[in-house]
Amino acid sequence: MLAERVGDALTDMGWRMWPTSRHTLLYVSPNELVGAEWIRASYPFELGGLPVAWQLSARAHREGMTEWNAYFTAGIPHETLVDLLVAVDAREELVDGLTDPGLVLATLRARGWALDVDRPWTTVHAPGLTGSVSLEMMPPLIEDADPRELMGWQAWAEPLLGAPYLWCATFSPSVPDDLVAAFAASLASPVPVPRRLRTLPQSAEGRLVVVRRS
């Protein structure tokens, strides 16, 4: 579903797609400055013990090198990734965006997330501590045009403390903070999303509001 829903959204926005020799699906924006690649089949690496499924890359010029990357594992809500891609598609300037870490934190706080007691300037948690967004040093294999060891945004869902992650996302240091904020706004949105589940996972009991269609 993650591959199909995101792929359909990109096609509707006019992105071109072709399969690669690595058995991945590469989508390129109309201005040829952004690429979104379904890379789960090639299994390049993991985040939080989960295989990376989508990689988003951007450059300033068609002939230029990639300036920043964002990585998303399987399990991430497709609506959140689509909302981020819509924000990226709407941007004319993809590299020199707004740099303000406080924007990401403020976006989540406005939706009921809480600042971390020990790291209030870098970390915010979802209600019930089921997910977090944090400014951290980058894990291995995260690529960025800036060679310095800088911090970038990471997000993850952890239904129970110590339980395996449901999904993880990592933004390299040069990703504009306003794009990360767009991702955060969608992630924390209270708008219901459609799901076809006969039974809920045990870890979700008491944590979801379920509205059944009549």
Secondary structure, 3 states (H helix, E strand, C coil): CHHHHHHHHHHHCCCEEEECCCCCEEEECCCCCEEEEECHHHCCCEECCEEEEEEEEECCCCCCCCCEEEEEECCCCHHHHHHHHHHHHHCCCCCCCCCCHHHHHHHHHCCCCEECCCCCCCEEECHHHCEEEEEEECCCCCCCCCCCCCEEEEEEECCCCCCCCCEEEEECCCCCHHHHHHHHHHHCCCCCCCCCCCCCCHHHCCCCCCCCCC
